[in-house]
């Protein structure tokens, strides 16, 4: 097994449906410009309230990718 070195960046994703949707949206978008994504960590969760109801969910993630 080879040794890995990772670079970590923070991103924020959102979804009108769920926290899981916000995570999936963020990872999918990051995967379009970052190669070799390996893991993520949710570091913050928040949302927007509209008319007394949840309008959308937002999550801050740390995502890591392998350096070449």
N, CA, C and O atoms as a Maestro MAE file, in Angstrom:
{
 s_m_m2io_version
 :::
 2.0.0
}

f_m_ct {
 s_m_title
 :::
 protein
 m_atom[272] {
  # First column is atom index #
  i_m_mmod_type
  r_m_x_coord
  r_m_y_coord
  r_m_z_coord
  i_m_residue_number
  s_m_chain_name
  s_m_pdb_residue_name
  s_m_pdb_atom_name
  i_m_atomic_number
  :::
  1 25 0.854 -1.192 0.000 1 A "UNK " " N  " 7
  2 3 0.000 0.000 0.000 1 A "UNK " " CA " 6
  3 2 0.888 1.240 0.000 1 A "UNK " " C  " 6
  4 15 1.844 1.328 0.771 1 A "UNK " " O  " 8
  5 25 0.572 2.181 -0.855 2 A "UNK " " N  " 7
  6 3 1.378 3.386 -0.939 2 A "UNK " " CA " 6
  7 2 0.942 4.411 0.104 2 A "UNK " " C  " 6
  8 15 -0.184 4.386 0.599 2 A "UNK " " O  " 8
  9 25 1.867 5.310 0.419 3 A "UNK " " N  " 7
  10 3 1.552 6.407 1.339 3 A "UNK " " CA " 6
  11 2 0.781 7.481 0.582 3 A "UNK " " C  " 6
  12 15 1.029 7.708 -0.602 3 A "UNK " " O  " 8
  13 25 -0.143 8.132 1.253 4 A "UNK " " N  " 7
  14 3 -0.932 9.180 0.628 4 A "UNK " " CA " 6
  15 2 -0.708 10.491 1.351 4 A "UNK " " C  " 6
  16 15 -0.550 10.520 2.572 4 A "UNK " " O  " 8
  17 25 -0.696 11.565 0.599 5 A "UNK " " N  " 7
  18 3 -0.669 12.912 1.141 5 A "UNK " " CA " 6
  19 2 -1.909 13.605 0.604 5 A "UNK " " C  " 6
  20 15 -2.198 13.536 -0.591 5 A "UNK " " O  " 8
  21 25 -2.634 14.268 1.481 6 A "UNK " " N  " 7
  22 3 -3.904 14.883 1.106 6 A "UNK " " CA " 6
  23 2 -3.840 16.400 1.218 6 A "UNK " " C  " 6
  24 15 -3.124 16.944 2.059 6 A "UNK " " O  " 8
  25 25 -4.581 17.060 0.376 7 A "UNK " " N  " 7
  26 3 -4.846 18.485 0.468 7 A "UNK " " CA " 6
  27 2 -6.282 18.621 0.934 7 A "UNK " " C  " 6
  28 15 -7.160 17.914 0.438 7 A "UNK " " O  " 8
  29 25 -6.540 19.517 1.881 8 A "UNK " " N  " 7
  30 3 -7.889 19.718 2.417 8 A "UNK " " CA " 6
  31 2 -8.364 21.122 2.062 8 A "UNK " " C  " 6
  32 15 -7.639 22.099 2.249 8 A "UNK " " O  " 8
  33 25 -9.587 21.210 1.549 9 A "UNK " " N  " 7
  34 3 -10.214 22.498 1.257 9 A "UNK " " CA " 6
  35 2 -11.603 22.529 1.897 9 A "UNK " " C  " 6
  36 15 -12.212 21.484 2.129 9 A "UNK " " O  " 8
  37 25 -12.093 23.726 2.177 10 A "UNK " " N  " 7
  38 3 -13.443 23.882 2.713 10 A "UNK " " CA " 6
  39 2 -14.378 24.348 1.610 10 A "UNK " " C  " 6
  40 15 -14.042 25.222 0.811 10 A "UNK " " O  " 8
  41 25 -15.553 23.747 1.585 11 A "UNK " " N  " 7
  42 3 -16.591 24.123 0.635 11 A "UNK " " CA " 6
  43 2 -17.923 24.194 1.372 11 A "UNK " " C  " 6
  44 15 -18.056 23.655 2.471 11 A "UNK " " O  " 8
  45 25 -18.893 24.847 0.783 12 A "UNK " " N  " 7
  46 3 -20.236 24.933 1.364 12 A "UNK " " CA " 6
  47 2 -21.235 24.477 0.313 12 A "UNK " " C  " 6
  48 15 -21.209 24.940 -0.827 12 A "UNK " " O  " 8
  49 25 -22.119 23.560 0.711 13 A "UNK " " N  " 7
  50 3 -23.168 23.077 -0.175 13 A "UNK " " CA " 6
  51 2 -24.534 23.386 0.397 13 A "UNK " " C  " 6
  52 15 -24.688 23.554 1.607 13 A "UNK " " O  " 8
  53 25 -25.526 23.461 -0.475 14 A "UNK " " N  " 7
  54 3 -26.889 23.722 0.001 14 A "UNK " " CA " 6
  55 2 -27.887 22.877 -0.767 14 A "UNK " " C  " 6
  56 15 -27.614 22.390 -1.865 14 A "UNK " " O  " 8
  57 25 -29.053 22.718 -0.156 15 A "UNK " " N  " 7
  58 3 -30.145 21.969 -0.766 15 A "UNK " " CA " 6
  59 2 -31.461 22.408 -0.133 15 A "UNK " " C  " 6
  60 15 -31.510 22.667 1.070 15 A "UNK " " O  " 8
  61 25 -32.519 22.494 -0.921 16 A "UNK " " N  " 7
  62 3 -33.822 22.815 -0.341 16 A "UNK " " CA " 6
  63 2 -34.470 21.602 0.336 16 A "UNK " " C  " 6
  64 15 -35.478 21.741 1.028 16 A "UNK " " O  " 8
  65 25 -33.883 20.403 0.132 17 A "UNK " " N  " 7
  66 3 -34.526 19.181 0.592 17 A "UNK " " CA " 6
  67 2 -33.971 18.581 1.886 17 A "UNK " " C  " 6
  68 15 -34.738 18.148 2.746 17 A "UNK " " O  " 8
  69 25 -32.631 18.551 2.029 18 A "UNK " " N  " 7
  70 3 -32.068 17.856 3.191 18 A "UNK " " CA " 6
  71 2 -30.589 18.182 3.373 18 A "UNK " " C  " 6
  72 15 -29.933 18.724 2.483 18 A "UNK " " O  " 8
  73 25 -30.092 17.837 4.545 19 A "UNK " " N  " 7
  74 3 -28.664 17.951 4.821 19 A "UNK " " CA " 6
  75 2 -27.891 17.009 3.910 19 A "UNK " " C  " 6
  76 15 -26.848 17.377 3.371 19 A "UNK " " O  " 8
  77 25 -28.398 15.805 3.741 20 A "UNK " " N  " 7
  78 3 -27.743 14.839 2.858 20 A "UNK " " CA " 6
  79 2 -27.664 15.367 1.424 20 A "UNK " " C  " 6
  80 15 -26.661 15.172 0.737 20 A "UNK " " O  " 8
  81 25 -28.720 16.029 0.985 21 A "UNK " " N  " 7
  82 3 -28.725 16.630 -0.343 21 A "UNK " " CA " 6
  83 2 -27.681 17.725 -0.471 21 A "UNK " " C  " 6
  84 15 -27.026 17.852 -1.506 21 A "UNK " " O  " 8
  85 25 -27.528 18.518 0.587 22 A "UNK " " N  " 7
  86 3 -26.518 19.578 0.574 22 A "UNK " " CA " 6
  87 2 -25.115 18.987 0.492 22 A "UNK " " C  " 6
  88 15 -24.258 19.519 -0.214 22 A "UNK " " O  " 8
  89 25 -24.876 17.893 1.206 23 A "UNK " " N  " 7
  90 3 -23.583 17.213 1.151 23 A "UNK " " CA " 6
  91 2 -23.347 16.671 -0.254 23 A "UNK " " C  " 6
  92 15 -22.282 16.881 -0.835 23 A "UNK " " O  " 8
  93 25 -24.332 15.980 -0.793 24 A "UNK " " N  " 7
  94 3 -24.199 15.394 -2.131 24 A "UNK " " CA " 6
  95 2 -23.956 16.454 -3.193 24 A "UNK " " C  " 6
  96 15 -23.126 16.264 -4.081 24 A "UNK " " O  " 8
  97 25 -24.675 17.569 -3.110 25 A "UNK " " N  " 7
  98 3 -24.492 18.652 -4.079 25 A "UNK " " CA " 6
  99 2 -23.078 19.220 -4.007 25 A "UNK " " C  " 6
  100 15 -22.450 19.473 -5.036 25 A "UNK " " O  " 8
  101 25 -22.580 19.419 -2.785 26 A "UNK " " N  " 7
  102 3 -21.243 19.977 -2.614 26 A "UNK " " CA " 6
  103 2 -20.169 19.035 -3.143 26 A "UNK " " C  " 6
  104 15 -19.256 19.470 -3.845 26 A "UNK " " O  " 8
  105 25 -20.267 17.757 -2.817 27 A "UNK " " N  " 7
  106 3 -19.271 16.786 -3.258 27 A "UNK " " CA " 6
  107 2 -19.308 16.626 -4.785 27 A "UNK " " C  " 6
  108 15 -18.262 16.551 -5.428 27 A "UNK " " O  " 8
  109 25 -20.505 16.576 -5.356 28 A "UNK " " N  " 7
  110 3 -20.629 16.434 -6.814 28 A "UNK " " CA " 6
  111 2 -20.013 17.624 -7.537 28 A "UNK " " C  " 6
  112 15 -19.301 17.448 -8.525 28 A "UNK " " O  " 8
  113 25 -20.277 18.823 -7.057 29 A "UNK " " N  " 7
  114 3 -19.733 20.024 -7.690 29 A "UNK " " CA " 6
  115 2 -18.212 20.072 -7.533 29 A "UNK " " C  " 6
  116 15 -17.501 20.386 -8.488 29 A "UNK " " O  " 8
  117 25 -17.711 19.764 -6.339 30 A "UNK " " N  " 7
  118 3 -16.264 19.766 -6.110 30 A "UNK " " CA " 6
  119 2 -15.577 18.739 -7.001 30 A "UNK " " C  " 6
  120 15 -14.469 18.974 -7.481 30 A "UNK " " O  " 8
  121 25 -16.229 17.608 -7.221 31 A "UNK " " N  " 7
  122 3 -15.668 16.552 -8.042 31 A "UNK " " CA " 6
  123 2 -15.496 16.938 -9.507 31 A "UNK " " C  " 6
  124 15 -14.767 16.272 -10.243 31 A "UNK " " O  " 8
  125 25 -16.158 18.003 -9.930 32 A "UNK " " N  " 7
  126 3 -16.013 18.465 -11.316 32 A "UNK " " CA " 6
  127 2 -14.705 19.215 -11.535 32 A "UNK " " C  " 6
  128 15 -14.215 19.285 -12.662 32 A "UNK " " O  " 8
  129 25 -14.131 19.780 -10.463 33 A "UNK " " N  " 7
  130 3 -12.888 20.534 -10.632 33 A "UNK " " CA " 6
  131 2 -11.720 19.986 -9.807 33 A "UNK " " C  " 6
  132 15 -10.570 20.354 -10.047 33 A "UNK " " O  " 8
  133 25 -12.001 19.123 -8.850 34 A "UNK " " N  " 7
  134 3 -10.933 18.523 -8.041 34 A "UNK " " CA " 6
  135 2 -10.862 17.032 -8.337 34 A "UNK " " C  " 6
  136 15 -11.871 16.329 -8.275 34 A "UNK " " O  " 8
  137 25 -9.663 16.555 -8.658 35 A "UNK " " N  " 7
  138 3 -9.484 15.126 -8.935 35 A "UNK " " CA " 6
  139 2 -9.113 14.392 -7.658 35 A "UNK " " C  " 6
  140 15 -8.587 14.975 -6.710 35 A "UNK " " O  " 8
  141 25 -9.397 13.108 -7.659 36 A "UNK " " N  " 7
  142 3 -8.982 12.206 -6.577 36 A "UNK " " CA " 6
  143 2 -9.551 12.580 -5.209 36 A "UNK " " C  " 6
  144 15 -8.853 12.476 -4.200 36 A "UNK " " O  " 8
  145 25 -10.825 13.019 -5.167 37 A "UNK " " N  " 7
  146 3 -11.478 13.266 -3.873 37 A "UNK " " CA " 6
  147 2 -11.519 11.959 -3.092 37 A "UNK " " C  " 6
  148 15 -11.831 10.911 -3.656 37 A "UNK " " O  " 8
  149 25 -11.207 12.012 -1.802 38 A "UNK " " N  " 7
  150 3 -11.136 10.797 -0.999 38 A "UNK " " CA " 6
  151 2 -12.090 10.778 0.186 38 A "UNK " " C  " 6
  152 15 -12.655 9.729 0.496 38 A "UNK " " O  " 8
  153 25 -12.282 11.899 0.850 39 A "UNK " " N  " 7
  154 3 -13.158 11.890 2.021 39 A "UNK " " CA " 6
  155 2 -13.683 13.302 2.288 39 A "UNK " " C  " 6
  156 15 -13.188 14.290 1.746 39 A "UNK " " O  " 8
  157 25 -14.705 13.355 3.145 40 A "UNK " " N  " 7
  158 3 -15.245 14.647 3.570 40 A "UNK " " CA " 6
  159 2 -15.572 14.598 5.046 40 A "UNK " " C  " 6
  160 15 -15.752 13.527 5.625 40 A "UNK " " O  " 8
  161 25 -15.647 15.768 5.643 41 A "UNK " " N  " 7
  162 3 -16.036 15.920 7.050 41 A "UNK " " CA " 6
  163 2 -16.990 17.106 7.131 41 A "UNK " " C  " 6
  164 15 -16.663 18.193 6.656 41 A "UNK " " O  " 8
  165 25 -18.151 16.915 7.720 42 A "UNK " " N  " 7
  166 3 -19.093 18.012 7.922 42 A "UNK " " CA " 6
  167 2 -18.631 18.777 9.165 42 A "UNK " " C  " 6
  168 15 -18.549 18.206 10.253 42 A "UNK " " O  " 8
  169 25 -18.330 20.069 9.003 43 A "UNK " " N  " 7
  170 3 -17.828 20.856 10.119 43 A "UNK " " CA " 6
  171 2 -18.841 21.879 10.633 43 A "UNK " " C  " 6
  172 15 -18.683 22.426 11.724 43 A "UNK " " O  " 8
  173 25 -19.878 22.129 9.839 44 A "UNK " " N  " 7
  174 3 -20.888 23.095 10.266 44 A "UNK " " CA " 6
  175 2 -22.187 22.821 9.522 44 A "UNK " " C  " 6
  176 15 -22.174 22.497 8.335 44 A "UNK " " O  " 8
  177 25 -23.294 22.950 10.215 45 A "UNK " " N  " 7
  178 3 -24.610 22.766 9.613 45 A "UNK " " CA " 6
  179 2 -25.471 23.975 9.972 45 A "UNK " " C  " 6
  180 15 -25.520 24.397 11.128 45 A "UNK " " O  " 8
  181 25 -26.135 24.512 8.986 46 A "UNK " " N  " 7
  182 3 -27.038 25.634 9.240 46 A "UNK " " CA " 6
  183 2 -28.116 25.640 8.159 46 A "UNK " " C  " 6
  184 15 -28.107 24.802 7.257 46 A "UNK " " O  " 8
  185 25 -29.031 26.579 8.259 47 A "UNK " " N  " 7
  186 3 -30.095 26.651 7.266 47 A "UNK " " CA " 6
  187 2 -30.705 28.020 7.201 47 A "UNK " " C  " 6
  188 15 -30.348 28.928 7.951 47 A "UNK " " O  " 8
  189 25 -31.625 28.143 6.295 48 A "UNK " " N  " 7
  190 3 -32.317 29.402 6.061 48 A "UNK " " CA " 6
  191 2 -33.800 29.187 6.353 48 A "UNK " " C  " 6
  192 15 -34.390 28.188 5.941 48 A "UNK " " O  " 8
  193 25 -34.383 30.128 7.058 49 A "UNK " " N  " 7
  194 3 -35.803 30.030 7.414 49 A "UNK " " CA " 6
  195 2 -36.596 31.012 6.562 49 A "UNK " " C  " 6
  196 15 -36.257 32.190 6.455 49 A "UNK " " O  " 8
  197 25 -37.662 30.493 5.960 50 A "UNK " " N  " 7
  198 3 -38.563 31.315 5.152 50 A "UNK " " CA " 6
  199 2 -39.994 31.083 5.605 50 A "UNK " " C  " 6
  200 15 -40.479 29.952 5.562 50 A "UNK " " O  " 8
  201 25 -40.667 32.119 6.032 51 A "UNK " " N  " 7
  202 3 -42.060 32.006 6.447 51 A "UNK " " CA " 6
  203 2 -42.264 31.034 7.591 51 A "UNK " " C  " 6
  204 15 -43.277 30.338 7.648 51 A "UNK " " O  " 8
  205 25 -41.298 30.984 8.508 52 A "UNK " " N  " 7
  206 3 -41.427 30.105 9.665 52 A "UNK " " CA " 6
  207 2 -41.100 28.648 9.385 52 A "UNK " " C  " 6
  208 15 -41.286 27.799 10.256 52 A "UNK " " O  " 8
  209 25 -40.612 28.339 8.176 53 A "UNK " " N  " 7
  210 3 -40.263 26.967 7.804 53 A "UNK " " CA " 6
  211 2 -38.845 26.928 7.249 53 A "UNK " " C  " 6
  212 15 -38.284 27.950 6.853 53 A "UNK " " O  " 8
  213 25 -38.288 25.742 7.231 54 A "UNK " " N  " 7
  214 3 -36.950 25.585 6.667 54 A "UNK " " CA " 6
  215 2 -37.001 25.854 5.170 54 A "UNK " " C  " 6
  216 15 -37.730 25.189 4.435 54 A "UNK " " O  " 8
  217 25 -36.219 26.836 4.724 55 A "UNK " " N  " 7
  218 3 -36.164 27.175 3.306 55 A "UNK " " CA " 6
  219 2 -35.125 26.347 2.572 55 A "UNK " " C  " 6
  220 15 -35.369 25.855 1.471 55 A "UNK " " O  " 8
  221 25 -33.962 26.200 3.195 56 A "UNK " " N  " 7
  222 3 -32.936 25.319 2.648 56 A "UNK " " CA " 6
  223 2 -31.900 24.997 3.716 56 A "UNK " " C  " 6
  224 15 -31.764 25.707 4.712 56 A "UNK " " O  " 8
  225 25 -31.180 23.918 3.483 57 A "UNK " " N  " 7
  226 3 -30.138 23.444 4.378 57 A "UNK " " CA " 6
  227 2 -28.790 23.814 3.792 57 A "UNK " " C  " 6
  228 15 -28.620 23.849 2.574 57 A "UNK " " O  " 8
  229 25 -27.833 24.090 4.663 58 A "UNK " " N  " 7
  230 3 -26.498 24.446 4.219 58 A "UNK " " CA " 6
  231 2 -25.481 23.736 5.104 58 A "UNK " " C  " 6
  232 15 -25.641 23.694 6.324 58 A "UNK " " O  " 8
  233 25 -24.445 23.183 4.501 59 A "UNK " " N  " 7
  234 3 -23.389 22.503 5.257 59 A "UNK " " CA " 6
  235 2 -22.026 22.989 4.798 59 A "UNK " " C  " 6
  236 15 -21.794 23.210 3.609 59 A "UNK " " O  " 8
  237 25 -21.129 23.152 5.761 60 A "UNK " " N  " 7
  238 3 -19.733 23.438 5.443 60 A "UNK " " CA " 6
  239 2 -18.981 22.118 5.569 60 A "UNK " " C  " 6
  240 15 -19.088 21.417 6.575 60 A "UNK " " O  " 8
  241 25 -18.221 21.797 4.531 61 A "UNK " " N  " 7
  242 3 -17.476 20.546 4.501 61 A "UNK " " CA " 6
  243 2 -15.992 20.815 4.352 61 A "UNK " " C  " 6
  244 15 -15.577 21.797 3.738 61 A "UNK " " O  " 8
  245 25 -15.208 19.926 4.924 62 A "UNK " " N  " 7
  246 3 -13.802 19.819 4.565 62 A "UNK " " CA " 6
  247 2 -13.741 18.614 3.635 62 A "UNK " " C  " 6
  248 15 -14.190 17.524 3.990 62 A "UNK " " O  " 8
  249 25 -13.188 18.812 2.450 63 A "UNK " " N  " 7
  250 3 -13.003 17.700 1.527 63 A "UNK " " CA " 6
  251 2 -11.514 17.534 1.277 63 A "UNK " " C  " 6
  252 15 -10.767 18.510 1.211 63 A "UNK " " O  " 8
  253 25 -11.099 16.292 1.141 64 A "UNK " " N  " 7
  254 3 -9.682 16.007 0.930 64 A "UNK " " CA " 6
  255 2 -9.487 15.270 -0.376 64 A "UNK " " C  " 6
  256 15 -10.300 14.433 -0.767 64 A "UNK " " O  " 8
  257 25 -8.394 15.596 -1.044 65 A "UNK " " N  " 7
  258 3 -8.034 14.893 -2.271 65 A "UNK " " CA " 6
  259 2 -6.557 14.533 -2.212 65 A "UNK " " C  " 6
  260 15 -5.758 15.198 -1.553 65 A "UNK " " O  " 8
  261 25 -6.221 13.468 -2.914 66 A "UNK " " N  " 7
  262 3 -4.853 12.978 -2.929 66 A "UNK " " CA " 6
  263 2 -3.990 13.849 -3.830 66 A "UNK " " C  " 6
  264 15 -4.369 14.161 -4.959 66 A "UNK " " O  " 8
  265 25 -2.830 14.237 -3.320 67 A "UNK " " N  " 7
  266 3 -1.877 14.983 -4.143 67 A "UNK " " CA " 6
  267 2 -1.142 14.016 -5.061 67 A "UNK " " C  " 6
  268 15 -0.797 12.904 -4.661 67 A "UNK " " O  " 8
  269 25 -0.909 14.447 -6.282 68 A "UNK " " N  " 7
  270 3 -0.216 13.596 -7.253 68 A "UNK " " CA " 6
  271 2 1.283 13.698 -7.076 68 A "UNK " " C  " 6
  272 15 2.036 13.052 -7.804 68 A "UNK " " O  " 8
  :::
 }
 m_bond[271] {
  # First column is bond index #
  i_m_from
  i_m_to
  i_m_order
  :::
  1 1 2 1
  2 2 3 1
  3 3 4 2
  4 3 5 1
  5 5 6 1
  6 6 7 1
  7 7 8 2
  8 7 9 1
  9 9 10 1
  10 10 11 1
  11 11 12 2
  12 11 13 1
  13 13 14 1
  14 14 15 1
  15 15 16 2
  16 15 17 1
  17 17 18 1
  18 18 19 1
  19 19 20 2
  20 19 21 1
  21 21 22 1
  22 22 23 1
  23 23 24 2
  24 23 25 1
  25 25 26 1
  26 26 27 1
  27 27 28 2
  28 27 29 1
  29 29 30 1
  30 30 31 1
  31 31 32 2
  32 31 33 1
  33 33 34 1
  34 34 35 1
  35 35 36 2
  36 35 37 1
  37 37 38 1
  38 38 39 1
  39 39 40 2
  40 39 41 1
  41 41 42 1
  42 42 43 1
  43 43 44 2
  44 43 45 1
  45 45 46 1
  46 46 47 1
  47 47 48 2
  48 47 49 1
  49 49 50 1
  50 50 51 1
  51 51 52 2
  52 51 53 1
  53 53 54 1
  54 54 55 1
  55 55 56 2
  56 55 57 1
  57 57 58 1
  58 58 59 1
  59 59 60 2
  60 59 61 1
  61 61 62 1
  62 62 63 1
  63 63 64 2
  64 63 65 1
  65 65 66 1
  66 66 67 1
  67 67 68 2
  68 67 69 1
  69 69 70 1
  70 70 71 1
  71 71 72 2
  72 71 73 1
  73 73 74 1
  74 74 75 1
  75 75 76 2
  76 75 77 1
  77 77 78 1
  78 78 79 1
  79 79 80 2
  80 79 81 1
  81 81 82 1
  82 82 83 1
  83 83 84 2
  84 83 85 1
  85 85 86 1
  86 86 87 1
  87 87 88 2
  88 87 89 1
  89 89 90 1
  90 90 91 1
  91 91 92 2
  92 91 93 1
  93 93 94 1
  94 94 95 1
  95 95 96 2
  96 95 97 1
  97 97 98 1
  98 98 99 1
  99 99 100 2
  100 99 101 1
  101 101 102 1
  102 102 103 1
  103 103 104 2
  104 103 105 1
  105 105 106 1
  106 106 107 1
  107 107 108 2
  108 107 109 1
  109 109 110 1
  110 110 111 1
  111 111 112 2
  112 111 113 1
  113 113 114 1
  114 114 115 1
  115 115 116 2
  116 115 117 1
  117 117 118 1
  118 118 119 1
  119 119 120 2
  120 119 121 1
  121 121 122 1
  122 122 123 1
  123 123 124 2
  124 123 125 1
  125 125 126 1
  126 126 127 1
  127 127 128 2
  128 127 129 1
  129 129 130 1
  130 130 131 1
  131 131 132 2
  132 131 133 1
  133 133 134 1
  134 134 135 1
  135 135 136 2
  136 135 137 1
  137 137 138 1
  138 138 139 1
  139 139 140 2
  140 139 141 1
  141 141 142 1
  142 142 143 1
  143 143 144 2
  144 143 145 1
  145 145 146 1
  146 146 147 1
  147 147 148 2
  148 147 149 1
  149 149 150 1
  150 150 151 1
  151 151 152 2
  152 151 153 1
  153 153 154 1
  154 154 155 1
  155 155 156 2
  156 155 157 1
  157 157 158 1
  158 158 159 1
  159 159 160 2
  160 159 161 1
  161 161 162 1
  162 162 163 1
  163 163 164 2
  164 163 165 1
  165 165 166 1
  166 166 167 1
  167 167 168 2
  168 167 169 1
  169 169 170 1
  170 170 171 1
  171 171 172 2
  172 171 173 1
  173 173 174 1
  174 174 175 1
  175 175 176 2
  176 175 177 1
  177 177 178 1
  178 178 179 1
  179 179 180 2
  180 179 181 1
  181 181 182 1
  182 182 183 1
  183 183 184 2
  184 183 185 1
  185 185 186 1
  186 186 187 1
  187 187 188 2
  188 187 189 1
  189 189 190 1
  190 190 191 1
  191 191 192 2
  192 191 193 1
  193 193 194 1
  194 194 195 1
  195 195 196 2
  196 195 197 1
  197 197 198 1
  198 198 199 1
  199 199 200 2
  200 199 201 1
  201 201 202 1
  202 202 203 1
  203 203 204 2
  204 203 205 1
  205 205 206 1
  206 206 207 1
  207 207 208 2
  208 207 209 1
  209 209 210 1
  210 210 211 1
  211 211 212 2
  212 211 213 1
  213 213 214 1
  214 214 215 1
  215 215 216 2
  216 215 217 1
  217 217 218 1
  218 218 219 1
  219 219 220 2
  220 219 221 1
  221 221 222 1
  222 222 223 1
  223 223 224 2
  224 223 225 1
  225 225 226 1
  226 226 227 1
  227 227 228 2
  228 227 229 1
  229 229 230 1
  230 230 231 1
  231 231 232 2
  232 231 233 1
  233 233 234 1
  234 234 235 1
  235 235 236 2
  236 235 237 1
  237 237 238 1
  238 238 239 1
  239 239 240 2
  240 239 241 1
  241 241 242 1
  242 242 243 1
  243 243 244 2
  244 243 245 1
  245 245 246 1
  246 246 247 1
  247 247 248 2
  248 247 249 1
  249 249 250 1
  250 250 251 1
  251 251 252 2
  252 251 253 1
  253 253 254 1
  254 254 255 1
  255 255 256 2
  256 255 257 1
  257 257 258 1
  258 258 259 1
  259 259 260 2
  260 259 261 1
  261 261 262 1
  262 262 263 1
  263 263 264 2
  264 263 265 1
  265 265 266 1
  266 266 267 1
  267 267 268 2
  268 267 269 1
  269 269 270 1
  270 270 271 1
  271 271 272 2
  :::
 }
}
